[in-house]
């Protein structure tokens, strides 16, 4: 059985009124948290995503990283939050020692992953 890693990466910005807002990106096919963070930052800087934030820049706040796993019954689970201590815009910036797949509690999530197809 092949296990595909998915990451849920949260990046924060502030609205014109100063309210913090976090946009989340589902990043598939990435082996570790550092590469998932870099992929999410690249996605967030596309013209369409910048337009979705009203042209606002991302904050220098920590990046929220969660590993999404699917158990043998096909139920997706979301790891507890792992945050990078400092967000760097540079690929290769440090995200700290994030061990999201070792000994963390997980919680079922259904809203952002398509359910597995039912066999007839």
C-alpha positions as semicolon CSV with decimal commas, in nm:
position;residue;x (nm);y (nm);z (nm)
1;X;0,000;0,000;0,000
2;X;0,139;0,338;-0,100
3;X;0,096;0,626;0,140
4;X;0,085;0,971;-0,016
5;X;0,181;1,261;0,206
6;X;-0,032;1,572;0,196
7;X;0,048;1,889;0,387
8;X;-0,192;2,160;0,498
9;X;0,007;2,485;0,515
10;X;-0,137;2,804;0,667
11;X;0,004;3,144;0,571
12;X;-0,113;3,464;0,739
13;X;-0,173;3,820;0,622
14;X;-0,366;4,117;0,764
15;X;-0,667;4,281;0,603
16;X;-0,693;4,652;0,540
17;X;-0,862;4,678;0,881
18;X;-0,575;4,493;1,049
19;X;-0,755;4,162;1,102
20;X;-0,537;3,853;1,074
21;X;-0,647;3,608;0,805
22;X;-0,485;3,275;0,728
23;X;-0,505;3,114;0,385
24;X;-0,447;2,741;0,371
25;X;-0,286;2,543;0,091
26;X;-0,304;2,167;0,044
27;X;0,035;2,055;-0,086
28;X;0,052;1,696;-0,222
29;X;0,348;1,475;-0,313
30;X;0,599;1,648;-0,083
31;X;0,815;1,440;0,152
32;X;0,891;1,691;0,428
33;X;0,770;2,006;0,599
34;X;1,043;2,233;0,462
35;X;0,959;2,154;0,100
36;X;0,585;2,186;0,171
37;X;0,643;2,531;0,322
38;X;0,840;2,643;0,015
39;X;0,573;2,506;-0,223
40;X;0,296;2,689;-0,033
41;X;0,492;3,016;-0,037
42;X;0,539;2,985;-0,414
43;X;0,168;2,914;-0,461
44;X;0,075;3,209;-0,240
45;X;0,281;3,447;-0,452
46;X;0,102;3,368;-0,780
47;X;-0,099;3,658;-0,929
48;X;-0,431;3,483;-0,860
49;X;-0,349;3,427;-0,492
50;X;-0,217;3,781;-0,445
51;X;-0,541;3,909;-0,598
52;X;-0,736;3,690;-0,352
53;X;-0,560;3,872;-0,067
54;X;-0,634;4,211;-0,220
55;X;-0,266;4,250;-0,306
56;X;-0,167;4,229;0,061
57;X;0,173;4,083;0,147
58;X;0,209;3,776;0,365
59;X;0,309;3,839;0,726
60;X;0,637;3,729;0,879
61;X;0,437;3,523;1,130
62;X;0,505;3,152;1,177
63;X;0,380;2,915;0,911
64;X;0,127;2,654;1,025
65;X;0,216;2,307;0,899
66;X;-0,006;2,001;0,937
67;X;0,049;1,658;0,793
68;X;-0,260;1,496;0,642
69;X;-0,261;1,117;0,641
70;X;-0,519;0,866;0,527
71;X;-0,565;0,561;0,747
72;X;-0,610;0,209;0,602
73;X;-0,989;0,260;0,602
74;X;-0,957;0,571;0,388
75;X;-1,029;0,821;0,666
76;X;-0,817;1,137;0,632
77;X;-0,655;1,262;0,953
78;X;-0,495;1,596;1,031
79;X;-0,194;1,614;1,262
80;X;-0,175;1,860;1,548
81;X;-0,022;2,194;1,457
82;X;0,348;2,219;1,388
83;X;0,462;2,576;1,335
84;X;0,783;2,704;1,196
85;X;0,939;2,945;1,446
86;X;1,008;3,207;1,181
87;X;0,882;3,232;0,828
88;X;1,142;3,299;0,566
89;X;1,047;3,395;0,212
90;X;1,364;3,232;0,087
91;X;1,349;2,868;-0,019
92;X;1,576;2,687;0,221
93;X;1,490;2,913;0,516
94;X;1,466;2,724;0,845
95;X;1,140;2,574;0,965
96;X;1,284;2,421;1,278
97;X;1,262;2,059;1,382
98;X;0,914;1,966;1,265
99;X;0,839;1,600;1,317
100;X;0,472;1,610;1,222
101;X;0,450;1,239;1,146
102;X;0,616;1,102;1,459
103;X;0,394;1,045;1,761
104;X;0,140;1,322;1,708
105;X;-0,229;1,302;1,782
106;X;-0,447;1,314;1,475
107;X;-0,805;1,422;1,420
108;X;-1,040;1,325;1,136
109;X;-1,096;1,584;0,866
110;X;-1,331;1,543;0,575
111;X;-1,389;1,890;0,438
112;X;-1,087;1,949;0,217
113;X;-1,009;1,603;0,077
114;X;-1,224;1,420;-0,171
115;X;-1,354;1,097;-0,020
116;X;-1,223;0,774;-0,171
117;X;-1,445;0,639;-0,451
118;X;-1,687;0,366;-0,345
119;X;-1,639;0,035;-0,518
120;X;-1,948;-0,125;-0,662
